[in-house]
Amino acid sequence: MGKRKFKTEVKQILDLVIHSLYSNREIFLRELISNSSDAIDKLKYLTLTDEAHKGLNFSPEIEVTLSEDGKQLQIVDNGIGMNENELNENLGTIASSGTKKFLSSLGDSQKKDSNLIGQFGVGFYSAFMVADKVEVLTKKALSDTAYFWLSDGSEEYTLKEAEREGHGTTVTLYFNEDAQGSEGFNTRWSLERIIQKYSNHVAFPIYLTSYQDEYDEEGKKKDGKECKREQSNSASALWKRSKSEISEEEYKEFFHSLAHDTCDSLQTIHTKAEGTLEYTSLFFTPEKAPFDMYQADYRSGLKLYVRRIFISDDNREFLPVYLRFVRGIIDSEDLPLNVSREILQQNKILQQIRKASVKKLLSEFANLARNDKEKYIKFIEQYNRALKEGLYSDHEHREELQQLVRFRSTATIGKEGAGGWTSLEEYCLRMKEGQQSIYYITGHKAEQMANSPLLEAYKKKGFEVLILDDEIDGIIAAQLGPYKHDEKHIPIKGVNLADSTDELKDEENEEEQESKSKEYSKLLEKLKEILKDDVKDVKLSRRLTESPACVVDDRNDPGAQLQQMMQAMGQEAPPTKPILEINSDHAIVRKLHDKVDQDISDAAHLLLEQALLAAGLVISDPLAMSKRISRLMEQGF
């Protein structure tokens, strides 16, 4: 007991919270009320399901009290409370493992403008944005001992045993000068406004107690002040109301409260299912992707209720991982109140709700794409990669996801209006007569890929090529097709692959191609011998019209993009070699053919190296390449 030091990481993040994330200080009250609501939710659940708690005298409510002098604010709840260990755990640890790293990476303007408090699980510490000192008095339900916690946001805090009548938690804020001054958090009007803005639909009554000046019948101020206590929120389960009764503003406020976010929702999806399975779902798609969306310890955005009773908010099993950005509520009429997490994971009712929810979400995303293209572009900018994950993992919904994902292409890159994006369906509508496949190229830089030598023959034939420049594309490329269009299943082929040139064949020139293969056979064999440590094969190319050479991948090998991604993840990538294709119509290749009986080692290596550079790949030995260039320049090659 007594004074204790914050852990180093806690102190550093607390400093960031207090001094950087201050653009919307009023959310401190939202966060503290949300904590109180969660504590009441947990106790209410126990009073219905646990014999030891059923006898508790429990009338759930939250009280917000402003002192007469306006310098202190108390938030009191009669929820489950905390014991000593929980106080240390909840107030001595902040957020998840990625929080400090993420916050530290933000620039000053981002910290000020991002309104990030709620997203990081640091809600309680937002109190220090408006308070010089914070006290917590808490008593766990069924416990005889209460505990007192005190901190001024510096390096240490106080923790000791105390007395408290009844279970629950009292948080007392001692306002700093800013909170008492121009920002005005110490007036009844400002507190009532904040409660109604962010916490109107908290399911328990929130009472606001404050002191107001009294006036006589002639309008003169009396000595002393009147204490006034009124309920400040509607305390209704918004999701149980009919959609026709709910305004856009109410949905907006509820989303802010639910998601601990100040950005808006792109989409609100409110469903009431009746019949053999009865449940209500209210889903939101945030305008901005959650900060932890690509972290292994991401926080689920869904809450489970059973007949309006809160059950759990750690619900990754409700939706597939690729839909983890969805925020919302599922309220079931059919699940038992005492359902455990282990049972939840196997529960057939939940599996049915999950299946219906995925179908509904994908359908609504498709509606957004059809009816509001501008808004759908915003959606794609945030969640395209997540949808691509679904292509890899959710084969049941592959056709729906194929309709939803977007790509850039040689026909759309750099164009305004649609943001340079195209759907597979739009690609198919633009396909040239006689074109049998959808083509794509993978890599890292879209502009560089659009000018890749690999595309020369495709461009000549007028074939559009999708540009897959996202890190995940190397993994999902093989899962893209075939794509169903106009009752046909169209194969999707990578131009990076050695066997993707069937449609480039020109029957009239096949004899000429065979003749060239024989003519250049000696050069091909010599190049294979010189480059045997660096390439898998050397072939004449059908895809090149202007460049001397290019590198492609064997279909059975992981591409360069996938190998680099695996290496970035700390995984060992299997060793592979590219296939070198040469253009027999290019002057450099013809010169090599003429000098095939001479020493062409430098030229052969340089031919490969420039092909690797054109593909955006790394040269293993730039110094050796530089020396080869010098020697060839001296020889006047």
C-alpha positions as CSV (number, residue, x, y, z in Angstrom):
1,M,0.0,0.0,0.0
2,G,1.0,3.7,-0.1
3,K,2.9,5.3,-2.9
4,R,3.8,3.4,-6.0
5,K,5.5,4.3,-9.3
6,F,3.9,4.0,-12.7
7,K,5.5,1.5,-15.0
8,T,7.8,3.3,-17.5
9,E,5.6,2.6,-20.5
10,V,2.5,3.9,-18.6
11,K,4.3,7.1,-17.7
12,Q,5.4,7.7,-21.3
13,I,1.9,7.1,-22.7
14,L,0.3,9.2,-20.0
15,D,2.5,12.1,-20.9
16,L,1.4,11.7,-24.5
17,V,-2.3,11.6,-23.5
18,I,-2.0,14.7,-21.3
19,H,0.1,16.9,-23.5
20,S,-0.7,15.8,-27.1
21,L,-4.1,14.3,-27.5
22,Y,-6.1,17.3,-26.5
23,S,-8.1,18.4,-29.5
24,N,-11.4,17.3,-28.0
25,R,-11.1,17.4,-24.3
26,E,-14.8,17.0,-23.6
27,I,-14.6,13.3,-24.4
28,F,-13.1,12.7,-20.9
29,L,-16.7,12.6,-19.6
30,R,-17.8,10.1,-22.3
31,E,-15.0,7.8,-21.4
32,L,-15.6,7.9,-17.6
33,I,-19.3,7.4,-18.1
34,S,-18.6,4.5,-20.5
35,N,-16.4,2.9,-17.8
36,S,-19.2,3.2,-15.3
37,S,-21.7,1.8,-17.7
38,D,-19.4,-1.2,-18.4
39,A,-19.1,-1.8,-14.6
40,I,-22.9,-1.8,-14.2
41,D,-23.3,-4.1,-17.2
42,K,-21.0,-6.6,-15.6
43,L,-22.8,-6.6,-12.2
44,K,-26.2,-6.7,-13.8
45,Y,-25.2,-9.8,-15.7
46,L,-24.0,-11.5,-12.4
47,T,-27.2,-10.6,-10.5
48,L,-29.1,-12.6,-13.2
49,T,-26.8,-15.5,-13.6
50,D,-24.7,-16.0,-10.4
51,E,-26.3,-17.2,-7.2
52,A,-23.9,-15.3,-4.9
53,H,-24.8,-12.0,-6.6
54,K,-28.6,-12.5,-7.0
55,G,-29.4,-11.2,-3.5
56,L,-27.7,-7.8,-4.0
57,N,-29.8,-4.7,-3.6
58,F,-29.1,-3.3,-7.1
59,S,-30.8,-0.3,-8.8
60,P,-28.3,0.6,-11.5
61,E,-27.5,4.3,-12.0
62,I,-24.7,6.8,-12.7
63,E,-24.4,10.1,-10.9
64,V,-22.4,13.0,-12.2
65,T,-22.0,15.7,-9.5
66,L,-20.4,19.1,-9.9
67,S,-19.2,20.8,-6.7
68,E,-20.8,24.0,-5.6
69,D,-17.6,26.0,-6.4
70,G,-17.3,24.2,-9.8
71,K,-13.8,23.0,-9.1
72,Q,-14.5,19.3,-8.6
73,L,-16.5,16.7,-10.6
74,Q,-17.5,13.3,-9.4
75,I,-18.7,10.3,-11.5
76,V,-20.3,7.7,-9.2
77,D,-21.7,4.3,-10.2
78,N,-23.0,1.3,-8.3
79,G,-21.4,-1.2,-10.7
80,I,-19.2,-4.2,-9.9
81,G,-16.3,-2.2,-8.5
82,M,-12.6,-3.2,-8.3
83,N,-10.4,-5.0,-5.8
84,E,-6.7,-4.1,-5.2
85,N,-5.4,-6.3,-8.0
86,E,-7.9,-5.0,-10.5
87,L,-7.1,-1.4,-9.5
88,N,-3.4,-2.1,-10.3
89,E,-4.2,-3.9,-13.5
90,N,-6.7,-1.3,-14.8
91,L,-5.1,1.9,-13.6
92,G,-1.5,0.7,-13.8
93,T,-1.5,-0.6,-17.3
94,I,-2.5,1.3,-20.5
95,A,-3.9,-0.1,-23.7
96,S,-2.3,-2.7,-25.9
97,S,1.3,-3.4,-26.9
98,G,1.1,-1.3,-30.0
99,T,-0.3,1.9,-28.5
100,K,2.9,3.5,-27.4
101,K,4.7,2.8,-30.7
102,F,1.7,4.1,-32.7
103,L,1.3,7.3,-30.6
104,S,5.0,8.0,-30.7
105,S,5.0,7.8,-34.5
106,L,2.4,10.5,-34.9
107,G,3.4,14.0,-35.7
108,D,2.3,16.9,-33.4
109,S,-0.5,18.0,-35.7
110,Q,-1.9,14.4,-36.0
111,K,-1.9,14.0,-32.2
112,K,-3.8,17.2,-31.8
113,D,-6.3,16.5,-34.6
114,S,-6.9,12.8,-34.4
115,N,-9.2,12.5,-31.3
116,L,-7.6,9.2,-30.5
117,I,-8.3,8.8,-26.8
118,G,-11.0,6.2,-26.9
119,Q,-9.4,4.1,-29.6
120,F,-6.4,3.2,-27.5
121,G,-8.1,1.9,-24.3
122,V,-6.7,4.9,-22.4
123,G,-10.1,6.3,-21.7
124,F,-9.7,6.7,-17.9
125,Y,-6.5,8.7,-18.4
126,S,-8.3,11.3,-20.5
127,A,-9.4,12.7,-17.1
128,F,-5.9,14.2,-16.8
129,M,-6.6,16.4,-19.8
130,V,-9.0,18.4,-17.6
131,A,-7.8,17.6,-14.1
132,D,-4.7,18.3,-12.0
133,K,-5.5,15.4,-9.7
134,V,-7.7,12.3,-9.9
135,E,-9.1,10.2,-7.1
136,V,-10.7,6.8,-7.3
137,L,-12.7,5.2,-4.5
138,T,-13.9,1.7,-5.3
139,K,-15.4,-1.4,-3.6
140,K,-15.9,-4.7,-5.3
141,A,-19.4,-6.3,-5.0
142,L,-19.5,-8.8,-2.2
143,S,-16.3,-7.5,-0.7
144,D,-15.8,-5.9,2.7
145,T,-12.8,-3.8,1.7
146,A,-12.7,-0.6,-0.4
147,Y,-9.6,1.0,-2.0
148,F,-8.5,4.5,-2.6
149,W,-6.3,5.5,-5.6
150,L,-4.8,8.9,-6.2
151,S,-2.6,10.4,-8.9
152,D,-1.7,13.8,-10.2
153,G,-0.4,12.4,-13.5
154,S,3.2,12.5,-12.5
155,E,5.5,9.6,-11.8
156,E,3.7,7.9,-9.0
157,Y,0.3,7.2,-7.5
158,T,-1.1,6.3,-4.1
159,L,-3.1,3.1,-3.4
160,K,-4.5,2.3,0.1
161,E,-7.4,0.6,1.8
162,A,-10.4,2.9,2.5
163,E,-14.1,3.0,3.5
164,R,-17.0,3.2,1.0
165,E,-20.7,2.6,1.6
166,G,-21.9,0.1,-1.0
167,H,-20.3,-1.4,-4.1
168,G,-19.2,0.6,-7.1
169,T,-16.7,3.3,-8.0
170,T,-16.4,7.0,-7.4
171,V,-14.0,9.0,-9.6
172,T,-13.3,12.6,-8.4
173,L,-11.6,15.1,-10.7
174,Y,-10.0,18.3,-9.5
175,F,-10.3,20.6,-12.5
176,N,-7.3,22.3,-13.9
177,E,-7.4,26.0,-14.8
178,D,-8.3,25.4,-18.5
179,A,-11.3,23.2,-17.5
180,Q,-12.5,25.9,-15.2
181,G,-11.9,28.7,-17.7
182,S,-12.7,29.2,-21.3
183,E,-13.6,25.6,-22.1
184,G,-16.2,25.6,-19.3
185,F,-16.5,22.0,-18.2
186,N,-17.6,23.3,-14.8
187,T,-21.1,24.4,-15.6
188,R,-24.4,22.4,-15.6
189,W,-25.1,23.4,-19.2
190,S,-21.8,22.1,-20.5
191,L,-22.0,18.8,-18.6
192,E,-25.6,18.2,-19.7
193,R,-24.7,18.9,-23.3
194,I,-21.7,16.5,-23.2
195,I,-23.8,13.7,-21.6
196,Q,-26.6,14.1,-24.2
197,K,-24.1,14.2,-27.0
198,Y,-22.1,11.2,-26.2
199,S,-24.0,9.1,-23.6
200,N,-27.7,9.6,-24.3
201,H,-28.2,6.0,-25.1
202,V,-26.3,4.5,-22.2
203,A,-28.8,1.9,-20.9
204,F,-28.8,3.2,-17.4
205,P,-30.0,6.5,-16.0
206,I,-27.4,9.2,-15.7
207,Y,-28.3,11.8,-13.1
208,L,-26.6,15.2,-13.1
209,T,-26.4,17.1,-9.8
210,S,-25.2,20.7,-9.7
211,Y,-25.7,23.9,-7.8
212,Q,-27.5,26.9,-9.3
213,D,-28.0,30.4,-8.1
214,E,-31.4,31.1,-6.6
215,Y,-33.4,34.3,-7.3
216,D,-36.4,35.8,-5.5
217,E,-39.6,36.9,-7.1
218,E,-38.1,40.2,-8.1
219,G,-35.2,38.6,-9.8
220,K,-32.6,39.3,-7.1
221,K,-30.0,36.7,-6.4
222,K,-30.4,35.0,-3.0
223,D,-27.6,33.9,-0.7
224,G,-26.5,30.3,-1.3
225,K,-27.3,28.0,-4.2
226,E,-30.0,25.5,-5.0
227,C,-28.9,21.8,-5.5
228,K,-30.6,20.4,-8.6
229,R,-30.6,16.7,-9.6
230,E,-32.1,15.6,-12.9
231,Q,-31.8,12.7,-15.3
232,S,-29.8,13.8,-18.4
233,N,-30.0,10.8,-20.7
234,S,-32.8,8.9,-22.4
235,A,-31.4,5.5,-21.1
236,S,-33.0,3.6,-24.0
237,A,-31.6,0.7,-26.0
238,L,-31.6,2.6,-29.3
239,W,-31.0,-0.6,-31.4
240,K,-34.4,-2.0,-30.1
241,R,-36.3,0.9,-31.6
242,S,-37.8,0.9,-35.1
243,K,-35.5,2.4,-37.7
244,S,-38.3,4.8,-38.7
245,E,-38.2,6.3,-35.2
246,I,-34.4,7.0,-35.2
247,S,-32.9,10.1,-36.7
248,E,-29.5,10.2,-38.4
249,E,-28.2,12.4,-35.6
250,E,-29.2,9.7,-33.0
251,Y,-27.4,7.0,-35.0
252,K,-24.4,9.3,-35.2
253,E,-24.3,10.0,-31.5
254,F,-24.8,6.3,-30.7
255,F,-21.9,5.4,-33.0
256,H,-19.6,7.9,-31.3
257,S,-20.5,6.5,-27.9
258,L,-20.2,2.9,-28.9
259,A,-17.0,3.1,-30.9
260,H,-15.3,5.7,-28.6
261,D,-14.6,7.6,-31.8
262,T,-15.2,11.1,-33.0
263,C,-15.1,10.3,-36.7
264,D,-18.5,9.5,-38.3
265,S,-19.8,6.2,-39.8
266,L,-19.8,5.7,-43.5
267,Q,-22.7,3.3,-43.2
268,T,-25.3,2.3,-40.7
269,I,-26.9,-1.2,-41.0
270,H,-29.8,-1.8,-38.7
271,T,-31.5,-5.2,-38.9
272,K,-34.3,-6.9,-36.9
273,A,-34.6,-10.6,-37.7
274,E,-37.8,-12.4,-36.7
275,G,-39.1,-15.9,-37.1
276,T,-37.2,-19.1,-36.1
277,L,-34.3,-16.9,-35.1
278,E,-34.9,-13.5,-33.4
279,Y,-32.2,-11.0,-33.0
280,T,-31.3,-7.3,-33.6
281,S,-28.1,-6.1,-35.1
282,L,-26.8,-2.6,-35.5
283,F,-23.6,-2.3,-37.4
284,F,-21.5,0.7,-38.3
285,T,-18.6,1.1,-40.8
286,P,-16.2,3.8,-39.4
287,E,-15.0,6.4,-41.8
288,K,-11.5,5.7,-40.6
289,A,-10.0,2.3,-40.1
290,P,-9.4,1.4,-36.4
291,F,-5.8,2.1,-35.5
292,D,-5.2,-1.5,-34.4
293,M,-6.8,-3.2,-37.4
294,Y,-3.5,-4.8,-38.5
295,Q,-2.3,-5.7,-35.0
296,A,-2.6,-9.3,-33.8
297,D,-4.2,-8.0,-30.5
298,Y,-6.8,-5.9,-32.3
299,R,-9.9,-5.0,-30.2
300,S,-13.2,-6.4,-31.3
301,G,-15.8,-3.8,-32.2
302,L,-18.9,-5.8,-31.4
303,K,-20.9,-6.1,-28.2
304,L,-23.2,-9.0,-27.4
305,Y,-26.5,-8.5,-25.6
306,V,-29.1,-11.1,-24.7
307,R,-32.6,-9.5,-24.3
308,R,-30.8,-6.1,-23.7
309,I,-28.5,-7.6,-21.1
310,F,-24.9,-7.0,-21.8
311,I,-22.9,-10.2,-22.1
312,S,-19.5,-9.5,-23.7
313,D,-17.5,-7.1,-25.7
314,D,-14.6,-9.5,-26.5
315,N,-16.3,-11.1,-29.5
316,R,-13.9,-11.9,-32.3
317,E,-16.0,-15.0,-33.2
318,F,-19.0,-12.9,-34.2
319,L,-17.6,-12.0,-37.6
320,P,-14.7,-13.3,-39.7
321,V,-11.4,-11.6,-39.1
322,Y,-11.5,-9.6,-42.4
323,L,-14.6,-7.8,-41.1
324,R,-12.9,-6.8,-37.9
325,F,-13.4,-3.1,-38.7
326,V,-17.2,-3.3,-38.2
327,R,-18.5,-1.7,-35.0
328,G,-21.9,-2.5,-33.5
329,I,-24.2,-4.6,-31.4
330,I,-25.9,-7.9,-31.6
331,D,-28.9,-8.5,-29.3
332,S,-30.2,-12.0,-29.3
333,E,-33.6,-13.2,-28.0
334,D,-32.6,-16.9,-28.1
335,L,-29.3,-17.2,-26.4
336,P,-29.3,-18.1,-22.6
337,L,-28.2,-15.4,-20.3
338,N,-25.5,-17.5,-18.6
339,V,-23.9,-18.5,-21.9
340,S,-20.1,-18.9,-21.5
341,R,-17.4,-17.8,-23.9
342,E,-16.6,-21.4,-24.6
343,I,-20.2,-22.2,-25.4
344,L,-20.5,-19.1,-27.5
345,Q,-17.7,-20.3,-29.8
346,Q,-19.7,-23.5,-30.6
347,N,-23.2,-22.2,-30.2
348,K,-25.4,-22.9,-33.2
349,I,-27.6,-19.9,-32.7
350,L,-24.5,-17.6,-32.8
351,Q,-23.2,-19.4,-35.9
352,Q,-26.6,-18.7,-37.6
353,I,-26.4,-15.0,-36.6
354,R,-22.8,-14.8,-37.8
355,K,-23.7,-16.3,-41.2
356,A,-26.7,-14.0,-41.7
357,S,-24.6,-11.0,-40.5
358,V,-21.8,-11.6,-43.0
359,K,-24.3,-12.0,-45.8
360,K,-26.1,-8.7,-44.8
361,L,-22.9,-6.7,-44.4
362,L,-21.5,-7.8,-47.8
363,S,-24.9,-7.1,-49.4
364,E,-24.9,-3.6,-47.9
365,F,-21.4,-2.9,-49.0
366,A,-22.5,-3.9,-52.6
367,N,-25.5,-1.5,-52.3
368,L,-23.1,1.3,-51.3
369,A,-20.9,0.6,-54.3
370,R,-23.9,0.8,-56.6
371,N,-25.7,3.7,-55.1
372,D,-23.0,6.0,-53.8
373,K,-19.7,5.6,-55.7
374,E,-18.0,8.6,-54.0
375,K,-18.7,7.2,-50.6
376,Y,-17.6,3.7,-51.7
377,I,-14.2,5.1,-52.8
378,K,-13.8,6.3,-49.2
379,F,-14.7,2.8,-48.0
380,I,-12.2,1.2,-50.4
381,E,-9.4,3.6,-49.3
382,Q,-9.8,2.3,-45.8
383,Y,-10.9,-1.4,-46.2
384,N,-9.9,-2.7,-49.6
385,R,-7.0,-4.7,-48.0
386,A,-9.3,-6.2,-45.5
387,L,-11.7,-7.4,-48.2
388,K,-8.8,-8.9,-50.0
389,E,-8.0,-10.9,-46.9
390,G,-11.5,-12.3,-47.3
391,L,-10.8,-13.5,-50.8
392,Y,-8.0,-15.6,-49.3
393,S,-9.8,-16.9,-46.3
394,D,-13.6,-16.9,-47.0
395,H,-14.2,-19.1,-50.1
396,E,-17.9,-19.3,-49.3
397,H,-18.3,-15.6,-50.1
398,R,-15.7,-15.4,-52.9
399,E,-18.1,-14.2,-55.6
400,E,-19.5,-11.4,-53.4
401,L,-16.0,-10.3,-52.4
402,Q,-14.8,-10.4,-56.0
403,Q,-17.6,-7.8,-56.7
404,L,-16.4,-5.6,-53.8
405,V,-12.6,-5.4,-54.1
406,R,-11.1,-2.7,-56.3
407,F,-7.9,-2.4,-58.2
408,R,-6.0,0.1,-60.2
409,S,-5.2,-0.8,-63.8
410,T,-3.4,0.4,-66.9
411,A,-6.8,1.9,-68.0
412,T,-7.6,3.8,-64.8
413,I,-4.4,4.7,-63.0
414,G,-4.0,8.4,-62.6
415,K,-7.6,9.1,-63.6
416,E,-9.8,11.2,-61.3
417,G,-13.4,10.6,-60.5
418,A,-13.2,7.0,-59.5
419,G,-9.9,7.5,-57.7
420,G,-8.1,5.3,-60.3
421,W,-10.0,2.3,-59.0
422,T,-11.8,-0.3,-61.1
423,S,-13.9,-3.4,-60.3
424,L,-13.5,-6.8,-62.0
425,E,-16.9,-6.3,-63.5
426,E,-15.9,-2.9,-65.0
427,Y,-12.7,-4.5,-66.4
428,C,-14.8,-7.2,-68.1
429,L,-17.0,-4.7,-69.7
430,R,-13.9,-3.1,-71.2
431,M,-12.3,-6.3,-72.5
432,K,-11.3,-6.4,-76.1
433,E,-13.2,-8.7,-78.5
434,G,-11.5,-12.1,-78.4
435,Q,-9.8,-11.5,-75.1
436,Q,-10.2,-14.6,-72.9
437,S,-8.6,-13.7,-69.6
438,I,-8.3,-11.0,-67.1
439,Y,-4.6,-10.0,-66.6
440,Y,-2.8,-8.5,-63.6
441,I,0.8,-7.6,-62.6
442,T,2.1,-7.6,-59.1
443,G,4.7,-5.3,-57.6
444,H,5.2,-2.4,-55.3
445,K,5.1,0.9,-57.2
446,A,2.0,1.4,-59.3
447,E,3.4,3.9,-61.8
448,Q,6.5,1.8,-62.3
449,M,4.4,-1.3,-62.9
450,A,2.2,0.5,-65.4
451,N,5.3,1.1,-67.5
452,S,6.8,-2.4,-67.0
453,P,8.4,-4.2,-70.0
454,L,6.1,-7.1,-69.1
455,L,3.1,-5.2,-70.4
456,E,4.5,-4.2,-73.9
457,A,2.7,-6.9,-75.9
458,Y,-0.5,-6.7,-73.8
459,K,-0.6,-2.9,-74.5
460,K,0.0,-3.5,-78.2
461,K,-3.0,-5.8,-78.3
462,G,-5.1,-3.4,-76.3
463,F,-5.4,-5.7,-73.2
464,E,-6.0,-3.9,-69.9
465,V,-3.8,-5.1,-67.0
466,L,-4.8,-4.8,-63.3
467,I,-2.0,-3.3,-61.1
468,L,-1.7,-5.2,-57.8
469,D,0.7,-3.0,-55.8
470,D,-0.6,-3.8,-52.2
471,E,1.6,-6.0,-50.0
472,I,-1.2,-8.5,-49.6
473,D,-1.6,-8.9,-53.3
474,G,1.3,-11.3,-53.6
475,I,-0.7,-13.7,-51.4
476,I,-4.2,-13.2,-52.7
477,A,-3.4,-13.1,-56.4
478,A,-3.8,-16.8,-56.8
479,Q,-7.2,-16.6,-55.1
480,L,-8.7,-13.9,-57.4
481,G,-10.2,-16.1,-60.0
482,P,-11.9,-17.3,-62.0
483,Y,-14.4,-14.4,-62.2
484,K,-18.0,-15.0,-63.2
485,H,-19.2,-12.5,-65.8
486,D,-22.1,-12.9,-68.1
487,E,-22.5,-16.6,-67.1
488,K,-18.9,-17.2,-68.1
489,H,-16.0,-18.0,-65.7
490,I,-13.1,-15.9,-66.9
491,P,-9.6,-16.9,-65.8
492,I,-7.4,-14.3,-64.1
493,K,-3.7,-14.6,-65.0
494,G,-0.6,-12.8,-63.8
495,V,1.6,-11.3,-66.5
496,N,4.5,-11.9,-64.2
497,L,4.1,-15.6,-64.8
498,A,6.0,-17.5,-67.5
499,D,3.0,-19.3,-68.9
500,S,0.6,-16.3,-69.2
501,T,1.3,-15.5,-72.9
502,D,-1.1,-17.9,-74.7
503,E,-3.3,-15.0,-75.9
504,L,-0.3,-13.2,-77.2
505,K,0.3,-15.8,-79.8
506,D,-0.2,-14.8,-83.4
507,E,-1.0,-17.8,-85.6
508,E,0.3,-16.0,-88.7
509,N,3.7,-15.6,-87.0
510,E,4.0,-18.9,-85.3
511,E,6.3,-20.3,-88.0
512,E,8.5,-17.2,-87.6
513,Q,8.6,-17.7,-83.9
514,E,9.6,-21.3,-84.2
515,S,12.3,-20.3,-86.7
516,K,13.7,-17.7,-84.2
517,S,13.7,-20.3,-81.5
518,K,16.0,-22.5,-83.6
519,E,18.1,-19.5,-84.7
520,Y,18.7,-18.3,-81.1
521,S,19.0,-21.7,-79.5
522,K,22.8,-21.4,-79.2
523,L,22.5,-18.0,-77.5
524,L,19.8,-19.2,-75.1
525,E,22.0,-22.2,-74.1
526,K,25.0,-19.9,-73.5
527,L,23.0,-17.4,-71.5
528,K,21.6,-20.3,-69.4
529,E,25.2,-21.5,-68.7
530,I,26.5,-18.0,-67.8
531,L,23.5,-17.2,-65.6
532,K,22.9,-20.6,-64.1
533,D,23.4,-19.4,-60.6
534,D,20.9,-16.5,-61.0
535,V,18.1,-17.7,-63.3
536,K,15.9,-20.8,-63.6
537,D,15.7,-20.6,-67.4
538,V,16.2,-18.3,-70.4
539,K,13.6,-18.1,-73.1
540,L,12.6,-16.1,-76.1
541,S,9.8,-13.7,-75.2
542,R,6.4,-13.1,-76.7
543,R,5.6,-10.3,-74.4
544,L,8.4,-7.8,-75.2
545,T,8.2,-5.4,-78.1
546,E,10.6,-2.6,-77.1
547,S,12.7,-3.8,-74.2
548,P,15.6,-6.3,-74.6
549,A,14.7,-8.5,-71.6
550,C,12.5,-9.1,-68.6
551,V,12.2,-11.5,-65.7
552,V,9.1,-13.6,-64.9
553,D,8.2,-16.1,-62.3
554,D,7.5,-19.8,-62.6
555,R,3.9,-20.5,-61.7
556,N,4.9,-22.9,-59.0
557,D,7.3,-20.5,-57.3
558,P,6.4,-17.7,-54.8
559,G,6.7,-14.3,-56.6
560,A,9.2,-11.7,-55.6
561,Q,6.5,-9.6,-53.9
562,L,5.5,-12.6,-51.7
563,Q,9.1,-13.4,-50.8
564,Q,9.8,-9.8,-49.7
565,M,6.6,-9.8,-47.6
566,M,7.7,-13.0,-45.9
567,Q,11.1,-11.6,-45.2
568,A,9.6,-8.5,-43.7
569,M,7.6,-10.7,-41.4
570,G,10.7,-12.4,-40.3
571,Q,9.9,-15.7,-42.1
572,E,12.4,-17.5,-44.2
573,A,11.4,-17.3,-47.9
574,P,12.1,-20.3,-50.0
575,P,15.0,-19.7,-52.5
576,T,13.7,-19.2,-56.0
577,K,15.2,-17.9,-59.3
578,P,13.4,-15.9,-62.0
579,I,13.1,-16.9,-65.6
580,L,14.8,-14.5,-68.0
581,E,13.0,-13.7,-71.3
582,I,14.8,-12.0,-74.1
583,N,13.5,-10.0,-77.1
584,S,15.1,-11.4,-80.3
585,D,14.0,-8.3,-82.2
586,H,16.0,-6.0,-80.0
587,A,19.4,-4.6,-81.2
588,I,21.2,-5.7,-78.0
589,V,20.0,-9.2,-78.2
590,R,20.9,-9.4,-81.9
591,K,24.4,-8.2,-81.1
592,L,24.7,-10.9,-78.4
593,H,23.6,-13.4,-81.0
594,D,26.2,-12.2,-83.4
595,K,28.9,-12.5,-80.7
596,V,27.7,-15.8,-79.2
597,D,31.1,-17.4,-79.8
598,Q,32.9,-14.7,-77.9
599,D,33.0,-13.9,-74.2
600,I,29.6,-12.3,-73.5
601,S,29.5,-12.8,-69.7
602,D,29.5,-9.1,-68.8
603,A,26.7,-8.4,-71.3
604,A,24.7,-11.4,-70.1
605,H,24.8,-10.4,-66.5
606,L,24.0,-6.8,-67.4
607,L,21.0,-7.9,-69.4
608,L,19.7,-9.7,-66.4
609,E,20.4,-6.9,-64.0
610,Q,18.6,-4.3,-66.1
611,A,15.6,-6.6,-66.3
612,L,15.6,-7.0,-62.5
613,L,15.8,-3.2,-62.1
614,A,12.9,-2.7,-64.5
615,A,10.9,-5.1,-62.4
616,G,11.6,-3.0,-59.3
617,L,13.8,-5.7,-57.7
618,V,17.0,-5.3,-55.8
619,I,20.4,-5.9,-57.4
620,S,22.5,-8.1,-55.2
621,D,25.9,-6.5,-56.1
622,P,25.6,-3.0,-57.5
623,L,29.4,-2.6,-57.5
624,A,29.9,-5.6,-59.7
625,M,27.2,-4.2,-62.1
626,S,29.0,-0.8,-62.2
627,K,32.3,-2.5,-63.1
628,R,30.6,-4.5,-65.9
629,I,29.2,-1.3,-67.4
630,S,32.6,0.3,-67.3
631,R,34.2,-2.7,-69.1
632,L,31.5,-2.8,-71.8
633,M,31.9,0.9,-72.4
634,E,35.6,0.5,-72.8
635,Q,35.0,-2.3,-75.3
636,G,32.5,-0.1,-77.2
637,F,29.9,-2.9,-77.0
